[in-house]
Amino acid sequence: MGLALVFWLAATSVLLGGQDAVGSVEDKGAPAYISARTAHAALSDADRAAWRSFRSGAAQLIGPGQEFRDDLTTAADNLAHIAELDAGGAAGRDLLRAVNAQVVTYQGLVEQADAAYREGLEPLGFAYLTYASDLLHGQDGLLKGIDEIAERDRRSVHEERHSAWFGAAAVSVTAAIGVVLLAVLVYVQVSMARRFRRLVNPPLLAASVVLAGLLVWTLVVFAQVGDALAEAHDRELPGVDRVLQSQIGTADAGSRALRVNRPADQGGGLDVVAVDAAQRPLDARLAAAGDTEGLMAGLPLLTLAVAGLAAGGVWLRLREFWR
């Protein structure tokens, strides 16, 4: 009976630890990472939109333009989402506050550029817009701060992906305990068959069958959860990042070209639809990793059944002996 309890404790510990890791990735790590990368993409696109408006002369009528304002709203929403998730602790909150302050400064510089441009002071307007771009893309600029947040959250996802609960050691120990318990049940049944001259002990046989099924079910679920999280980390999350990185690269190339008054790609702004489409497989994979297929409830019930059947089988033979 003690071995059954040990098996249940080991399997439940691995299962709970794995689900905690999956929950951390699903609820904090992955959303925070994607929000940081989306904020970067939105600000890169905002810079391109502002330069395009000024270079085309549209700024005289519409300032940096609606696309610029939409991008700033998208960036602000994603930074607010990161704040809600609070995945980085005190240091993360300090970094996020610094980033938000830089966003306000960047927006103020673009507004100053707009005001100067509308007053006919085009050189001054372009100077302010250049300052704004430098604040965004500089060595210690706004985008670097956002990338630091993204890298922190990427590391968090990586650490959960390689959590000890998904390691071979945790799974092997659980499997070993289950195999030992199964071997004990078989040994007891064989020993009693020899001693009491009964070929089959139905309760002990049933306990062995239930335990074997439970052990297989447990290991299959462990493998499925680990594989789903691995796929989310190794394939789906990089897939979302590739979509965002492509948009960032296009926007940055456009900003650089427009800054030196060269033609640039007339992109339609940040494609949030493409980002959402790329994120759906990630969400589905993480949901699959969180699905234990009822094992959380099945473990205690079936372990209790194994213990009860084993005890019943032993008691049955002892009762015959006492008679």
VEXMARDO-504408 format. One record per residue: residue number from 1; residue in three letters; chain; x, y, z of N, C-alpha, C in turn. Coordinates in steps of 0.05 Angstrom, whole numbers, plus 5000, padded with zeros to 4 digits. Example, Ala and Ser with C-alpha at 12.3 -4.5 7.8 and 13.67 -1.06 7.14 Angstrom:
BEGIN
 num residu chaine  n_x  n_y  n_z ca_x ca_y ca_z  c_x  c_y  c_z
   1    ala      A 5264 4886 5156 5246 4910 5156 5264 4934 5156
   2    ser      A 5257 4955 5142 5273 4979 5143 5258 5001 5157
***
This chain:
BEGIN
 num residu chaine  n_x  n_y  n_z ca_x ca_y ca_z  c_x  c_y  c_z
   1    met      A 5017 4976 5000 5000 5000 5000 5017 5025 5000
   2    gly      A 5040 5023 5014 5058 5046 5015 5069 5053 4988
   3    leu      A 5075 5032 4972 5086 5037 4945 5065 5051 4927
   4    ala      A 5040 5044 4931 5018 5056 4915 5016 5086 4922
   5    leu      A 5019 5092 4948 5019 5120 4956 5043 5135 4944
   6    val      A 5066 5123 4945 5090 5135 4934 5087 5140 4904
   7    phe      A 5076 5121 4890 5071 5124 4861 5052 5148 4856
   8    trp      A 5030 5149 4871 5011 5170 4868 5024 5198 4873
   9    leu      A 5040 5199 4894 5053 5224 4901 5073 5233 4879
  10    ala      A 5088 5213 4869 5108 5220 4848 5094 5229 4823
  11    ala      A 5074 5214 4814 5060 5220 4789 5045 5247 4791
  12    thr      A 5033 5252 4814 5018 5276 4818 5037 5300 4819
  13    ser      A 5060 5297 4832 5080 5318 4833 5090 5326 4805
  14    val      A 5096 5306 4789 5105 5312 4761 5082 5325 4745
  15    leu      A 5058 5315 4749 5036 5326 4734 5030 5355 4742
  16    leu      A 5030 5360 4768 5025 5388 4778 5047 5406 4770
  17    gly      A 5072 5397 4773 5095 5414 4765 5094 5420 4735
  18    gly      A 5088 5400 4719 5086 5405 4690 5064 5425 4683
  19    gln      A 5041 5421 4696 5018 5439 4690 5024 5468 4700
  20    asp      A 5039 5470 4721 5047 5497 4731 5065 5510 4710
  21    ala      A 5083 5495 4699 5101 5506 4678 5086 5514 4653
  22    val      A 5067 5497 4645 5051 5503 4621 5034 5528 4627
  23    gly      A 5022 5530 4651 5006 5553 4657 5022 5579 4658
  24    ser      A 5047 5577 4667 5064 5601 4667 5070 5610 4639
  25    val      A 5075 5592 4621 5080 5599 4593 5055 5610 4580
  26    glu      A 5032 5596 4584 5007 5604 4571 4996 5630 4582
  27    asp      A 4998 5635 4608 4986 5658 4620 5004 5683 4621
  28    lys      A 5030 5678 4622 5048 5701 4626 5070 5702 4605
  29    gly      A 5087 5682 4604 5111 5683 4587 5106 5689 4558
  30    ala      A 5090 5672 4545 5085 5676 4516 5069 5701 4510
  31    pro      A 5047 5708 4525 5033 5733 4520 5050 5757 4524
  32    ala      A 5067 5757 4545 5085 5780 4550 5105 5783 4527
  33    tyr      A 5116 5761 4518 5136 5762 4497 5123 5773 4471
  34    ile      A 5100 5762 4464 5087 5771 4439 5079 5800 4442
  35    ser      A 5070 5809 4465 5062 5837 4469 5086 5855 4465
  36    ala      A 5109 5847 4476 5133 5864 4473 5142 5865 4444
  37    arg      A 5141 5843 4430 5149 5843 4401 5129 5859 4385
  38    thr      A 5103 5857 4392 5083 5873 4377 5086 5902 4382
  39    ala      A 5093 5910 4407 5098 5938 4413 5121 5948 4397
  40    his      A 5142 5932 4395 5165 5940 4378 5157 5944 4349
  41    ala      A 5142 5925 4339 5133 5927 4311 5116 5952 4307
  42    ala      A 5098 5958 4326 5080 5981 4323 5096 6007 4324
  43    leu      A 5116 6009 4341 5132 6034 4342 5149 6037 4318
  44    ser      A 5160 6015 4308 5176 6016 4283 5158 6026 4260
  45    asp      A 5133 6016 4259 5115 6025 4238 5106 6054 4242
  46    ala      A 5103 6062 4267 5096 6090 4273 5117 6109 4263
  47    asp      A 5143 6101 4266 5165 6118 4256 5164 6120 4226
  48    arg      A 5159 6097 4212 5157 6098 4183 5133 6116 4174
  49    ala      A 5110 6112 4188 5086 6128 4181 5091 6158 4184
  50    ala      A 5105 6166 4206 5110 6194 4210 5128 6205 4188
  51    trp      A 5150 6191 4182 5168 6200 4161 5154 6201 4134
  52    arg      A 5137 6182 4128 5123 6182 4103 5104 6206 4101
  53    ser      A 5091 6212 4123 5072 6235 4123 5087 6262 4119
  54    phe      A 5110 6264 4132 5126 6289 4129 5139 6291 4101
  55    arg      A 5150 6269 4091 5163 6270 4065 5143 6275 4042
  56    ser      A 5118 6265 4046 5098 6269 4025 5084 6296 4026
  57    gly      A 5088 6311 4048 5075 6336 4051 5047 6334 4064
  58    ala      A 5039 6309 4069 5012 6305 4081 5011 6316 4109
  59    ala      A 5034 6318 4122 5035 6328 4149 5024 6356 4152
  60    gln      A 5025 6371 4130 5014 6398 4131 4984 6398 4138
  61    leu      A 4971 6376 4130 4942 6374 4135 4935 6355 4158
  62    ile      A 4949 6332 4159 4941 6311 4178 4963 6305 4199
  63    gly      A 4984 6320 4199 5005 6315 4218 5018 6288 4212
  64    pro      A 5027 6273 4232 5040 6247 4227 5020 6226 4216
  65    gly      A 4994 6232 4217 4975 6214 4204 4961 6194 4223
  66    gln      A 4939 6183 4213 4923 6165 4229 4938 6138 4234
  67    glu      A 4953 6130 4214 4968 6105 4217 4988 6108 4241
  68    phe      A 5001 6131 4243 5019 6136 4265 5004 6134 4292
  69    arg      A 4981 6147 4293 4965 6146 4318 4955 6118 4325
  70    asp      A 4947 6103 4304 4938 6076 4309 4961 6059 4320
  71    asp      A 4985 6063 4308 5008 6047 4317 5015 6054 4346
  72    leu      A 5014 6079 4353 5020 6087 4381 4999 6074 4400
  73    thr      A 4974 6074 4392 4953 6061 4408 4959 6031 4412
  74    thr      A 4967 6018 4390 4974 5990 4391 4997 5985 4410
  75    ala      A 5018 6001 4408 5041 5998 4425 5033 6003 4454
  76    ala      A 5017 6023 4460 5009 6029 4487 4992 6006 4499
  77    asp      A 4974 5995 4482 4957 5973 4492 4974 5949 4499
  78    asn      A 4995 5943 4483 5011 5920 4488 5030 5924 4512
  79    leu      A 5039 5948 4515 5055 5954 4539 5038 5952 4564
  80    ala      A 5013 5961 4562 4995 5959 4585 4989 5929 4591
  81    his      A 4987 5913 4571 4983 5884 4575 5007 5872 4590
  82    ile      A 5031 5880 4582 5055 5870 4596 5054 5878 4626
  83    ala      A 5045 5902 4631 5043 5912 4659 5023 5895 4674
  84    glu      A 5001 5888 4662 4980 5872 4675 4991 5844 4681
  85    leu      A 5007 5833 4663 5018 5806 4668 5039 5806 4690
  86    asp      A 5053 5828 4693 5073 5831 4714 5092 5807 4716
  87    ala      A 5103 5800 4693 5120 5776 4692 5148 5781 4700
  88    gly      A 5157 5806 4703 5185 5811 4708 5192 5820 4736
  89    gly      A 5173 5821 4754 5178 5829 4781 5185 5859 4783
  90    ala      A 5198 5867 4805 5204 5895 4809 5222 5906 4788
  91    ala      A 5243 5891 4780 5261 5901 4759 5246 5904 4732
  92    gly      A 5228 5886 4727 5212 5888 4702 5194 5912 4703
  93    arg      A 5183 5918 4726 5165 5942 4728 5181 5967 4724
  94    asp      A 5206 5968 4735 5222 5992 4731 5229 5996 4702
  95    leu      A 5236 5974 4688 5243 5976 4660 5219 5985 4643
  96    leu      A 5196 5974 4650 5171 5981 4636 5164 6010 4640
  97    arg      A 5168 6020 4664 5162 6049 4669 5181 6066 4652
  98    ala      A 5206 6058 4650 5225 6074 4634 5217 6073 4605
  99    val      A 5208 6050 4595 5199 6048 4567 5175 6066 4562
 100    asn      A 5156 6065 4580 5132 6082 4577 5139 6111 4577
 101    ala      A 5158 6119 4594 5167 6147 4594 5179 6155 4568
 102    gln      A 5194 6136 4556 5207 6142 4530 5186 6144 4508
 103    val      A 5165 6128 4510 5143 6130 4490 5130 6158 4491
 104    val      A 5126 6168 4515 5114 6195 4518 5133 6215 4506
 105    thr      A 5159 6213 4511 5179 6231 4500 5180 6230 4470
 106    tyr      A 5179 6205 4460 5179 6202 4430 5154 6215 4418
 107    gln      A 5131 6211 4429 5107 6223 4419 5109 6253 4420
 108    gly      A 5120 6264 4442 5123 6293 4445 5141 6304 4424
 109    leu      A 5163 6291 4417 5181 6300 4396 5167 6301 4369
 110    val      A 5151 6280 4363 5137 6280 4338 5116 6302 4337
 111    glu      A 5103 6307 4359 5084 6329 4360 5098 6356 4356
 112    gln      A 5122 6360 4367 5137 6384 4363 5145 6387 4333
 113    ala      A 5153 6364 4321 5159 6364 4293 5135 6372 4277
 114    asp      A 5112 6363 4284 5087 6369 4270 5081 6399 4272
 115    ala      A 5084 6410 4297 5078 6438 4301 5097 6456 4285
 116    ala      A 5123 6449 4285 5142 6466 4270 5136 6464 4240
 117    tyr      A 5130 6439 4230 5125 6435 4202 5101 6451 4193
 118    arg      A 5080 6451 4208 5055 6466 4201 5059 6496 4201
 119    glu      A 5079 6505 4217 5084 6534 4217 5103 6542 4195
 120    gly      A 5110 6523 4178 5127 6529 4155 5157 6526 4161
 121    leu      A 5163 6517 4185 5191 6513 4193 5199 6484 4187
 122    glu      A 5200 6477 4161 5204 6449 4154 5231 6438 4164
 123    pro      A 5253 6453 4162 5279 6442 4172 5277 6436 4202
 124    leu      A 5264 6453 4217 5261 6448 4246 5244 6424 4250
 125    gly      A 5223 6422 4235 5205 6399 4237 5219 6373 4232
 126    phe      A 5236 6372 4211 5251 6348 4205 5272 6342 4226
 127    ala      A 5283 6364 4238 5303 6360 4259 5290 6346 4283
 128    tyr      A 5266 6356 4291 5252 6343 4313 5245 6314 4307
 129    leu      A 5237 6309 4282 5230 6282 4274 5254 6264 4275
 130    thr      A 5278 6275 4268 5303 6260 4270 5309 6253 4299
 131    tyr      A 5305 6273 4317 5310 6267 4345 5292 6245 4355
 132    ala      A 5267 6245 4345 5248 6224 4353 5257 6197 4344
 133    ser      A 5266 6195 4319 5276 6170 4308 5301 6160 4323
 134    asp      A 5318 6179 4329 5342 6172 4344 5335 6161 4372
 135    leu      A 5315 6173 4385 5306 6163 4410 5295 6134 4407
 136    leu      A 5282 6129 4385 5270 6103 4381 5291 6082 4375
 137    his      A 5309 6088 4356 5328 6068 4346 5356 6069 4357
 138    gly      A 5361 6088 4375 5388 6092 4386 5398 6068 4401
 139    gln      A 5424 6069 4407 5438 6046 4420 5425 6040 4447
 140    asp      A 5417 6060 4461 5403 6056 4487 5374 6067 4485
 141    gly      A 5362 6064 4461 5337 6076 4456 5313 6060 4465
 142    leu      A 5290 6070 4457 5264 6058 4466 5261 6029 4457
 143    leu      A 5268 6024 4432 5264 5997 4421 5283 5977 4435
 144    lys      A 5307 5986 4443 5325 5968 4457 5312 5960 4484
 145    gly      A 5300 5980 4498 5287 5973 4523 5264 5953 4519
 146    ile      A 5249 5956 4498 5227 5937 4493 5239 5909 4486
 147    asp      A 5261 5909 4472 5274 5883 4465 5285 5870 4491
 148    glu      A 5293 5885 4510 5302 5874 4535 5279 5860 4550
 149    ile      A 5256 5873 4549 5232 5861 4561 5225 5835 4546
 150    ala      A 5226 5836 4519 5219 5812 4503 5239 5789 4509
 151    glu      A 5265 5796 4511 5285 5775 4517 5281 5763 4544
 152    arg      A 5274 5779 4564 5268 5769 4590 5245 5748 4589
 153    asp      A 5224 5755 4575 5201 5737 4573 5207 5712 4556
 154    arg      A 5225 5716 4536 5233 5692 4520 5248 5673 4537
 155    arg      A 5266 5684 4554 5281 5666 4572 5263 5652 4592
 156    ser      A 5242 5666 4601 5223 5653 4619 5209 5629 4606
 157    val      A 5201 5633 4581 5188 5611 4566 5208 5588 4563
 158    his      A 5233 5595 4556 5254 5574 4552 5258 5558 4578
 159    glu      A 5259 5572 4600 5264 5558 4626 5241 5539 4632
 160    glu      A 5216 5548 4627 5193 5531 4633 5193 5507 4614
 161    arg      A 5201 5512 4589 5202 5490 4569 5221 5468 4579
 162    his      A 5243 5477 4591 5263 5457 4600 5261 5453 4630
 163    ser      A 5238 5456 4641 5233 5451 4670 5240 5422 4677
 164    ala      A 5249 5419 4701 5255 5392 4711 5231 5373 4709
 165    trp      A 5207 5384 4711 5183 5367 4711 5179 5354 4684
 166    phe      A 5192 5364 4663 5190 5351 4636 5215 5335 4630
 167    gly      A 5233 5334 4649 5258 5320 4644 5255 5290 4646
 168    ala      A 5275 5276 4635 5275 5247 4635 5276 5236 4663
 169    ala      A 5290 5251 4681 5293 5241 4709 5267 5238 4723
 170    ala      A 5250 5260 4722 5224 5259 4736 5206 5238 4725
 171    val      A 5205 5236 4698 5188 5215 4686 5198 5187 4691
 172    ser      A 5225 5184 4691 5237 5157 4695 5232 5148 4724
 173    val      A 5234 5166 4743 5230 5159 4771 5201 5150 4775
 174    thr      A 5182 5165 4763 5154 5158 4765 5149 5130 4753
 175    ala      A 5160 5126 4729 5156 5101 4715 5169 5078 4731
 176    ala      A 5192 5083 4743 5206 5062 4758 5189 5054 4782
 177    ile      A 5178 5074 4796 5161 5067 4819 5137 5050 4811
 178    gly      A 5124 5058 4789 5101 5043 4779 5109 5015 4771
 179    val      A 5132 5011 4758 5141 4985 4750 5147 4968 4775
 180    val      A 5160 4980 4794 5166 4965 4819 5140 4956 4833
 181    leu      A 5121 4974 4834 5095 4967 4846 5082 4944 4831
 182    leu      A 5083 4946 4805 5071 4924 4788 5086 4898 4793
 183    ala      A 5112 4899 4795 5128 4875 4800 5121 4863 4827
 184    val      A 5117 4880 4847 5109 4871 4874 5083 4856 4873
 185    leu      A 5063 4868 4858 5037 4856 4856 5039 4828 4842
 186    val      A 5055 4827 4821 5058 4801 4807 5072 4781 4826
 187    tyr      A 5093 4790 4840 5107 4772 4858 5088 4762 4880
 188    val      A 5072 4779 4892 5054 4771 4913 5034 4750 4902
 189    gln      A 5024 4755 4878 5005 4737 4866 5017 4710 4861
 190    val      A 5042 4710 4850 5055 4684 4845 5061 4670 4871
 191    ser      A 5070 4684 4891 5077 4672 4917 5052 4660 4930
 192    met      A 5030 4674 4929 5006 4664 4941 4995 4640 4925
 193    ala      A 4998 4641 4899 4989 4619 4883 5004 4593 4891
 194    arg      A 5030 4596 4896 5045 4572 4904 5038 4563 4933
 195    arg      A 5034 4583 4950 5029 4576 4978 5001 4564 4983
 196    phe      A 4982 4577 4970 4954 4569 4975 4942 4551 4952
 197    arg      A 4959 4546 4933 4951 4528 4910 4926 4539 4896
 198    arg      A 4926 4565 4891 4905 4578 4875 4919 4592 4852
 199    leu      A 4911 4584 4828 4925 4594 4804 4921 4624 4801
 200    val      A 4897 4634 4806 4891 4662 4801 4879 4674 4826
 201    asn      A 4888 4698 4833 4876 4714 4854 4863 4738 4840
 202    pro      A 4836 4737 4836 4823 4757 4820 4828 4786 4829
 203    pro      A 4826 4792 4855 4832 4820 4862 4860 4829 4856
 204    leu      A 4880 4812 4861 4907 4819 4855 4912 4822 4825
 205    leu      A 4899 4804 4809 4901 4806 4780 4889 4832 4770
 206    ala      A 4865 4839 4782 4852 4864 4774 4869 4888 4782
 207    ala      A 4882 4887 4805 4899 4909 4814 4923 4912 4794
 208    ser      A 4934 4890 4785 4957 4891 4766 4948 4903 4740
 209    val      A 4925 4894 4730 4915 4905 4705 4909 4935 4707
 210    val      A 4896 4943 4728 4890 4972 4732 4915 4988 4734
 211    leu      A 4935 4977 4749 4960 4992 4752 4975 4994 4726
 212    ala      A 4975 4973 4710 4989 4973 4684 4975 4994 4666
 213    gly      A 4949 4995 4666 4935 5014 4650 4940 5043 4659
 214    leu      A 4940 5046 4686 4945 5073 4697 4974 5082 4691
 215    leu      A 4993 5064 4692 5020 5071 4686 5024 5079 4657
 216    val      A 5011 5064 4639 5013 5071 4611 4999 5098 4606
 217    trp      A 4976 5102 4617 4961 5128 4614 4978 5151 4624
 218    thr      A 4990 5147 4648 5006 5169 4660 5029 5176 4642
 219    leu      A 5044 5156 4632 5067 5162 4615 5059 5174 4588
 220    val      A 5037 5165 4577 5027 5177 4552 5020 5206 4556
 221    val      A 5006 5213 4578 4999 5241 4583 5024 5257 4587
 222    phe      A 5043 5247 4603 5068 5262 4607 5081 5268 4581
 223    ala      A 5082 5248 4563 5095 5252 4537 5080 5272 4520
 224    gln      A 5053 5271 4520 5037 5289 4504 5040 5318 4514
 225    val      A 5040 5321 4540 5043 5348 4551 5070 5360 4544
 226    gly      A 5091 5344 4549 5118 5353 4543 5122 5359 4513
 227    asp      A 5111 5342 4496 5114 5346 4467 5099 5371 4458
 228    ala      A 5075 5376 4469 5059 5399 4462 5073 5425 4470
 229    leu      A 5085 5425 4494 5099 5449 4503 5124 5453 4486
 230    ala      A 5138 5431 4480 5162 5433 4463 5155 5444 4435
 231    glu      A 5133 5435 4424 5124 5446 4398 5117 5476 4400
 232    ala      A 5104 5483 4421 5097 5512 4425 5123 5528 4427
 233    his      A 5142 5518 4442 5167 5533 4445 5185 5533 4420
 234    asp      A 5187 5510 4408 5206 5506 4386 5196 5515 4359
 235    arg      A 5169 5514 4355 5159 5519 4329 5138 5542 4328
 236    glu      A 5118 5541 4345 5096 5560 4343 5104 5588 4352
 237    leu      A 5118 5590 4374 5127 5617 4383 5146 5630 4363
 238    pro      A 5166 5615 4353 5183 5627 4333 5168 5634 4307
 239    gly      A 5146 5620 4302 5129 5627 4278 5117 5654 4282
 240    val      A 5106 5660 4306 5095 5686 4311 5117 5707 4309
 241    asp      A 5140 5701 4320 5162 5720 4319 5172 5726 4291
 242    arg      A 5171 5706 4274 5179 5711 4246 5161 5731 4232
 243    val      A 5135 5728 4237 5116 5747 4225 5121 5775 4235
 244    leu      A 5125 5778 4261 5131 5805 4272 5158 5816 4263
 245    gln      A 5178 5799 4262 5204 5808 4253 5204 5817 4224
 246    ser      A 5188 5803 4208 5186 5812 4180 5174 5840 4178
 247    gln      A 5153 5845 4194 5141 5871 4194 5159 5892 4205
 248    ile      A 5174 5885 4226 5194 5904 4237 5215 5911 4217
 249    gly      A 5225 5891 4203 5246 5896 4183 5237 5914 4160
 250    thr      A 5212 5909 4151 5201 5926 4130 5197 5954 4139
 251    ala      A 5187 5958 4163 5182 5985 4174 5208 5999 4178
 252    asp      A 5228 5986 4189 5254 5999 4194 5268 6006 4168
 253    ala      A 5266 5989 4148 5278 5995 4122 5264 6020 4110
 254    gly      A 5238 6022 4113 5223 6045 4103 5231 6070 4117
 255    ser      A 5234 6069 4143 5242 6092 4159 5270 6102 4150
 256    arg      A 5289 6083 4147 5316 6091 4139 5316 6105 4111
 257    ala      A 5300 6093 4093 5299 6105 4066 5287 6133 4067
 258    leu      A 5264 6136 4080 5251 6162 4081 5267 6183 4096
 259    arg      A 5283 6174 4115 5299 6193 4131 5319 6207 4113
 260    val      A 5329 6193 4093 5348 6206 4074 5334 6213 4048
 261    asn      A 5307 6215 4049 5291 6224 4026 5293 6206 4002
 262    arg      A 5294 6180 4006 5293 6161 3985 5266 6147 3985
 263    pro      A 5257 6136 3962 5231 6123 3961 5231 6099 3980
 264    ala      A 5208 6093 3990 5205 6071 4009 5180 6055 4003
 265    asp      A 5180 6030 4012 5156 6013 4009 5131 6026 4021
 266    gln      A 5110 6027 4006 5085 6039 4015 5068 6019 4030
 267    gly      A 5079 6008 4051 5065 5987 4066 5040 5998 4079
 268    gly      A 5021 5981 4085 4996 5989 4096 4995 5989 4126
 269    gly      A 5019 5991 4139 5019 5992 4168 5022 5964 4180
 270    leu      A 5021 5964 4207 5024 5939 4221 5000 5920 4215
 271    asp      A 5007 5896 4208 4987 5876 4200 4980 5859 4225
 272    val      A 4961 5869 4241 4954 5854 4265 4939 5829 4259
 273    val      A 4925 5828 4236 4911 5804 4228 4930 5781 4224
 274    ala      A 4953 5787 4210 4973 5766 4206 4985 5757 4232
 275    val      A 4989 5775 4251 5000 5768 4277 4980 5750 4292
 276    asp      A 4954 5757 4291 4934 5740 4304 4932 5713 4292
 277    ala      A 4934 5711 4265 4933 5686 4252 4957 5668 4260
 278    ala      A 4980 5681 4262 5004 5665 4270 5003 5656 4299
 279    gln      A 4988 5671 4316 4986 5665 4344 4967 5642 4350
 280    arg      A 4947 5638 4332 4927 5617 4338 4939 5589 4341
 281    pro      A 4957 5581 4324 4969 5554 4329 4984 5552 4356
 282    leu      A 4997 5574 4364 5010 5575 4390 4990 5571 4412
 283    asp      A 4968 5586 4411 4948 5583 4432 4936 5555 4433
 284    ala      A 4932 5543 4409 4921 5516 4408 4941 5496 4420
 285    arg      A 4967 5499 4414 4987 5481 4424 4990 5483 4454
 286    leu      A 4989 5507 4465 4990 5510 4494 4965 5499 4508
 287    ala      A 4942 5502 4495 4918 5490 4506 4920 5460 4507
 288    ala      A 4932 5448 4486 4937 5419 4485 4956 5411 4507
 289    ala      A 4976 5427 4513 4995 5421 4534 4982 5422 4561
 290    gly      A 4961 5438 4564 4947 5440 4589 4926 5419 4593
 291    asp      A 4921 5403 4573 4900 5382 4574 4912 5356 4584
 292    thr      A 4905 5348 4609 4915 5323 4620 4897 5300 4616
 293    glu      A 4875 5304 4600 4857 5283 4593 4845 5269 4617
 294    gly      A 4839 5283 4638 4827 5272 4661 4845 5257 4680
 295    leu      A 4871 5258 4675 4890 5243 4691 4891 5254 4720
 296    met      A 4887 5280 4722 4888 5293 4749 4868 5280 4768
 297    ala      A 4844 5274 4757 4824 5261 4773 4828 5230 4774
 298    gly      A 4838 5219 4751 4841 5190 4750 4863 5179 4767
 299    leu      A 4884 5195 4771 4907 5185 4787 4899 5176 4815
 300    pro      A 4886 5194 4831 4880 5185 4858 4859 5163 4859
 301    leu      A 4839 5164 4841 4818 5144 4841 4829 5117 4834
 302    leu      A 4845 5115 4813 4855 5089 4804 4877 5079 4823
 303    thr      A 4893 5097 4834 4913 5088 4853 4899 5076 4878
 304    leu      A 4878 5089 4886 4862 5079 4909 4850 5052 4902
 305    ala      A 4841 5049 4877 4830 5023 4869 4851 5001 4869
 306    val      A 4875 5008 4860 4897 4989 4860 4903 4980 4889
 307    ala      A 4905 5000 4907 4911 4993 4935 4889 4976 4947
 308    gly      A 4864 4983 4942 4841 4969 4953 4840 4940 4942
 309    leu      A 4844 4937 4916 4843 4910 4904 4866 4893 4915
 310    ala      A 4890 4905 4917 4912 4890 4927 4907 4881 4956
 311    ala      A 4897 4899 4972 4891 4892 5000 4869 4871 5001
 312    gly      A 4850 4873 4983 4828 4854 4983 4838 4826 4975
 313    gly      A 4857 4826 4955 4868 4800 4947 4884 4786 4968
 314    val      A 4900 4802 4983 4915 4790 5005 4896 4780 5027
 315    trp      A 4877 4797 5034 4858 4789 5055 4842 4764 5048
 316    leu      A 4835 4762 5022 4820 4738 5013 4836 4713 5018
 317    arg      A 4862 4713 5012 4878 4689 5016 4883 4684 5046
 318    leu      A 4888 4705 5061 4892 4701 5089 4867 4691 5103
 319    arg      A 4844 4699 5094 4819 4689 5106 4817 4659 5101
 320    glu      A 4825 4650 5077 4824 4622 5072 4843 4607 5090
 321    phe      A 4867 4619 5094 4887 4606 5111 4877 4604 5140
 322    trp      A 4864 4625 5150 4855 4625 5178 4832 4605 5182
 323    arg      A 4818 4598 5160 4797 4578 5163 4809 4551 5167
***
